[in-house]
Amino acid sequence: MTLSTFETNQDLKLAVLIDADNIPYARIKAMLEEIAKYGTPTFKRIYGDWTRPNLSGWKTVLLENAITPIQQYSYTKGKNSTDSALIIDAMDILYTGKVDGFCIISSDSDFTRLATRLREAGMKVFGMGEKKTPVSFIASCNKFIYIEILDAAEDTVTAIGSPALINTHALKSATSKPPAKAKRAAPTKKTTSPPPTVIEEMKAPVPAVSAINEDLIKLIRDSISDLAEEDGWAGLAQLGSLLIKKQPDFDPRNYGFKKLVSLIKNIPAVETDERITGKNSTPHIYVRIP
């Protein structure tokens, strides 16, 4: 995907704040690698009640990725104290003036007002969460990234109206059995359940992609029309920026494509043209509706 200027600015200093209650720890490495595309994390904090056994899986992951855990006890049953602690810290960090933006990693709509407030203060706000994330939080971010798409490695052409696809290559790799050995020692004890598979240990769904549908086609074609010069052509880089402004969770990886140009080439009645411009002979891609 062609990213806009603020998305590829490695000089951006980002505060990465993670809601441990609403994010699978198995994906944290992929999330941090994604964040590195947009800037440099200067704060990496994660919030949760670490006395609870359901968060024990985070321990090794936090050490490996230099993330600071912030303890927040659940004082009242049914109330999420973690959200309050994250919001207070975010505002404290904002007033230090040491960051250019925030990355809020959660699938919780409770951070909608926080994201809006940070943007009002001139901050860039990146959101990350699962596909169940409420639209209110997604819309409050400059850009929102679904964590399910971060492991997608292959471009997949998805036809109009076709069902969502699953990364079957990853599924087969994870569930394939090792070659049979000549002899195998008999177990000394009966086990009540089989050992966990790789997929179970990941504790995260296999990445899925959506179909190219009429809503997506309309969004892209309308955006091209908005940007088109008198000759009908629009720059792909500008198109990518406008699509994210209109729809913060837009990402070609949602539809099985690594790059925006690959997605555009599968949109009906859209032409692409590569031109060499500038002193450095840099290729630029343009699109239009014929």
C-alpha positions as CSV (number, residue, x, y, z in Angstrom):
1,M,0.0,0.0,0.0
2,T,1.2,3.5,-0.7
3,L,1.3,5.2,2.7
4,S,0.8,8.9,3.3
5,T,3.5,11.1,4.6
6,F,2.6,10.9,8.3
7,E,2.4,7.1,8.1
8,T,5.9,6.6,6.8
9,N,7.6,9.3,8.8
10,Q,10.1,7.4,10.9
11,D,10.8,10.5,13.0
12,L,7.3,10.4,14.6
13,K,7.6,9.7,18.3
14,L,4.8,7.4,19.3
15,A,3.3,6.4,22.7
16,V,2.1,2.8,22.4
17,L,-0.6,2.0,25.0
18,I,-2.0,-1.5,25.1
19,D,-5.2,-2.8,26.8
20,A,-4.2,-6.3,27.9
21,D,-7.8,-7.3,28.6
22,N,-8.8,-6.9,24.9
23,I,-5.8,-8.0,22.9
24,P,-4.2,-11.5,22.3
25,Y,-0.6,-11.6,23.4
26,A,0.3,-14.0,20.5
27,R,0.1,-11.1,18.1
28,I,2.2,-8.5,19.9
29,K,5.4,-8.9,17.9
30,A,3.5,-8.4,14.6
31,M,1.8,-5.4,16.1
32,L,5.1,-3.7,17.1
33,E,6.5,-4.4,13.6
34,E,3.5,-2.7,12.1
35,I,3.9,0.3,14.4
36,A,7.5,0.6,13.3
37,K,6.3,1.6,9.8
38,Y,4.7,4.7,11.2
39,G,7.2,5.9,13.8
40,T,9.4,5.1,16.8
41,P,7.8,4.0,20.0
42,T,9.1,6.1,22.9
43,F,6.6,4.8,25.4
44,K,5.5,1.1,25.4
45,R,3.0,0.4,28.2
46,I,0.4,-2.2,28.8
47,Y,-2.4,-2.0,31.3
48,G,-4.1,-4.8,33.2
49,D,-4.7,-6.5,36.5
50,W,-1.6,-8.7,36.5
51,T,-2.8,-10.6,39.6
52,R,-5.4,-12.3,37.4
53,P,-4.4,-15.7,35.9
54,N,-5.8,-15.0,32.5
55,L,-3.0,-12.4,31.9
56,S,-0.2,-14.8,32.8
57,G,0.6,-15.5,29.1
58,W,1.8,-11.9,28.7
59,K,4.9,-12.3,31.0
60,T,7.4,-13.7,28.5
61,V,6.1,-11.5,25.6
62,L,6.5,-8.3,27.7
63,L,10.2,-9.1,28.5
64,E,11.0,-10.0,24.9
65,N,9.5,-6.7,23.6
66,A,10.6,-4.3,26.4
67,I,7.0,-3.4,27.2
68,T,6.3,-1.9,30.7
69,P,3.4,-3.5,32.5
70,I,1.2,-1.1,34.5
71,Q,-0.7,-2.7,37.4
72,Q,-4.3,-1.7,37.8
73,Y,-6.4,-3.5,40.3
74,S,-10.1,-4.1,39.6
75,Y,-11.6,-2.3,42.6
76,T,-15.2,-2.9,41.7
77,K,-16.8,-5.9,40.0
78,G,-18.0,-5.0,36.5
79,K,-16.0,-1.8,36.3
80,N,-12.9,-1.7,34.0
81,S,-10.2,0.2,36.0
82,T,-7.7,-0.7,33.2
83,D,-9.4,1.7,30.8
84,S,-9.2,4.6,33.3
85,A,-5.5,4.0,34.0
86,L,-4.7,4.0,30.3
87,I,-6.7,7.2,29.6
88,I,-5.0,9.1,32.6
89,D,-1.6,8.0,31.4
90,A,-2.3,9.1,27.8
91,M,-3.3,12.6,29.0
92,D,-0.2,12.8,31.2
93,I,2.0,11.8,28.2
94,L,0.2,14.3,26.0
95,Y,1.1,17.2,28.3
96,T,4.8,16.2,28.5
97,G,5.1,17.2,24.8
98,K,7.5,14.3,24.2
99,V,5.4,12.5,21.5
100,D,3.9,13.3,18.1
101,G,1.2,10.6,18.2
102,F,-0.3,7.7,20.0
103,C,-1.0,4.1,19.1
104,I,-3.9,2.7,21.2
105,I,-4.1,-1.1,21.0
106,S,-7.6,-2.3,22.0
107,S,-10.9,-3.6,20.7
108,D,-12.8,-1.5,23.2
109,S,-15.1,1.5,22.3
110,D,-14.3,3.1,25.7
111,F,-11.2,4.8,24.1
112,T,-13.3,6.6,21.5
113,R,-13.4,9.9,23.4
114,L,-9.7,9.6,24.2
115,A,-8.7,9.2,20.6
116,T,-10.9,12.2,19.6
117,R,-9.3,14.3,22.4
118,L,-5.8,13.4,21.3
119,R,-6.6,14.4,17.7
120,E,-8.0,17.7,18.9
121,A,-4.6,18.3,20.5
122,G,-2.9,17.8,17.2
123,M,-1.8,14.2,17.8
124,K,-1.8,11.5,15.1
125,V,-3.7,8.6,16.5
126,F,-3.3,5.0,15.2
127,G,-5.6,2.3,16.5
128,M,-5.2,-1.4,16.5
129,G,-7.7,-4.1,17.4
130,E,-9.7,-7.1,16.3
131,K,-12.4,-7.0,13.7
132,K,-15.0,-6.9,16.5
133,T,-13.8,-3.4,17.4
134,P,-16.8,-0.9,17.4
135,V,-17.0,1.5,14.5
136,S,-17.0,4.5,16.9
137,F,-13.4,3.8,18.0
138,I,-12.3,3.1,14.5
139,A,-13.7,6.4,13.2
140,S,-12.0,8.3,15.9
141,C,-8.5,7.3,14.8
142,N,-6.4,8.7,11.9
143,K,-5.8,5.1,10.9
144,F,-7.1,1.8,12.3
145,I,-5.4,-1.6,11.6
146,Y,-7.0,-4.9,12.2
147,I,-4.6,-7.3,13.9
148,E,-6.0,-10.3,12.0
149,I,-4.4,-9.1,8.8
150,L,-0.9,-8.7,10.1
151,D,0.2,-12.2,9.4
152,A,-1.1,-12.3,5.8
153,A,1.8,-13.0,3.5
154,E,0.3,-13.7,0.1
155,D,-1.7,-11.6,-2.3
156,T,-5.0,-13.1,-2.8
157,V,-7.5,-12.1,-5.5
158,T,-11.0,-12.0,-4.0
159,A,-13.8,-11.7,-6.5
160,I,-16.9,-9.6,-6.1
161,G,-19.4,-11.4,-3.9
162,S,-17.1,-14.3,-3.1
163,P,-17.0,-15.5,0.6
164,A,-14.2,-14.4,2.9
165,L,-11.0,-16.3,2.4
166,I,-8.9,-18.0,5.0
167,N,-5.1,-18.3,5.0
168,T,-5.2,-22.0,4.3
169,H,-1.4,-22.2,3.8
170,A,-0.9,-21.1,7.4
171,L,-3.5,-23.5,8.6
172,K,-2.0,-26.5,6.8
173,S,1.5,-25.6,8.0
174,A,0.3,-25.3,11.6
175,T,-1.6,-28.6,11.6
176,S,0.6,-30.7,9.4
177,K,2.0,-33.8,11.1
178,P,5.7,-34.6,11.3
179,P,7.1,-37.5,9.3
180,A,6.4,-40.9,10.9
181,K,9.4,-42.5,12.7
182,A,10.4,-46.1,12.4
183,K,9.7,-46.8,16.1
184,R,7.9,-44.9,18.7
185,A,8.0,-45.5,22.4
186,A,4.6,-46.3,24.0
187,P,3.4,-43.7,26.5
188,T,3.8,-44.6,30.1
189,K,0.5,-42.9,31.1
190,K,-2.8,-42.2,29.6
191,T,-3.4,-38.6,28.8
192,T,-6.8,-37.0,29.3
193,S,-6.4,-34.7,26.3
194,P,-4.1,-34.4,23.3
195,P,-1.2,-31.8,23.4
196,P,-2.2,-28.4,22.1
197,T,-1.7,-27.7,18.5
198,V,0.3,-24.7,17.2
199,I,-3.0,-22.9,16.4
200,E,-4.2,-23.4,20.0
201,E,-1.0,-22.1,21.4
202,M,-1.3,-19.0,19.2
203,K,-4.7,-18.3,20.8
204,A,-5.6,-16.1,17.8
205,P,-7.8,-16.7,14.7
206,V,-6.4,-17.6,11.3
207,P,-6.2,-14.3,9.3
208,A,-9.2,-13.9,7.1
209,V,-9.8,-11.4,4.2
210,S,-13.0,-9.8,3.0
211,A,-14.5,-9.9,-0.4
212,I,-14.2,-7.0,-2.9
213,N,-17.7,-5.7,-2.7
214,E,-19.7,-2.9,-4.2
215,D,-19.2,-0.6,-1.3
216,L,-15.4,-0.9,-1.7
217,I,-15.6,-0.3,-5.4
218,K,-17.8,2.8,-4.9
219,L,-15.4,4.1,-2.3
220,I,-12.4,3.7,-4.6
221,R,-14.1,5.1,-7.7
222,D,-15.5,8.1,-5.8
223,S,-12.1,8.8,-4.3
224,I,-10.5,8.7,-7.7
225,S,-13.1,11.1,-9.1
226,D,-12.5,13.5,-6.1
227,L,-8.7,13.6,-6.9
228,A,-8.7,13.5,-10.7
229,E,-7.1,16.2,-12.7
230,E,-8.6,17.5,-15.9
231,D,-7.2,14.5,-17.8
232,G,-8.9,12.2,-15.4
233,W,-5.7,10.8,-13.8
234,A,-5.0,10.8,-10.0
235,G,-1.9,9.8,-8.1
236,L,-2.0,6.5,-6.3
237,A,-0.2,8.0,-3.2
238,Q,-2.8,10.7,-2.9
239,L,-5.6,8.1,-3.4
240,G,-4.2,6.0,-0.5
241,S,-4.2,9.0,1.8
242,L,-7.8,10.0,0.9
243,L,-9.1,6.4,1.3
244,I,-7.7,6.4,4.9
245,K,-9.2,9.8,5.7
246,K,-12.6,8.7,4.5
247,Q,-12.4,5.2,6.1
248,P,-9.7,4.9,8.8
249,D,-9.8,1.1,8.8
250,F,-9.1,0.9,5.0
251,D,-6.2,-1.4,4.2
252,P,-5.6,-3.5,1.1
253,R,-4.6,-6.3,3.4
254,N,-8.2,-6.5,4.6
255,Y,-8.9,-7.8,1.0
256,G,-5.9,-10.1,0.7
257,F,-3.5,-7.7,-1.0
258,K,-0.1,-6.5,0.3
259,K,-0.1,-3.3,-1.8
260,L,-2.8,-0.8,-2.8
261,V,-1.8,-1.1,-6.5
262,S,-2.5,-4.8,-6.4
263,L,-6.0,-4.1,-5.1
264,I,-6.7,-1.4,-7.6
265,K,-5.8,-3.7,-10.5
266,N,-8.6,-5.9,-9.4
267,I,-11.2,-3.2,-9.2
268,P,-13.5,-3.2,-12.3
269,A,-13.1,-0.3,-14.8
270,V,-10.1,1.3,-13.2
271,E,-7.0,1.9,-15.3
272,T,-3.4,2.2,-13.9
273,D,-0.4,3.9,-15.5
274,E,3.2,3.9,-14.3
275,R,5.2,7.0,-15.3
276,I,8.9,7.9,-14.7
277,T,9.1,11.4,-13.4
278,G,11.7,13.6,-11.7
279,K,15.5,13.7,-11.9
280,N,15.9,10.4,-10.1
281,S,13.7,8.6,-12.6
282,T,11.3,7.6,-9.8
283,P,8.3,5.6,-11.0
284,H,4.9,7.0,-10.0
285,I,1.6,5.2,-10.4
286,Y,-1.5,7.0,-11.6
287,V,-5.1,5.7,-11.8
288,R,-8.3,6.8,-13.5
289,I,-11.8,5.7,-14.4
290,P,-12.0,5.4,-18.2
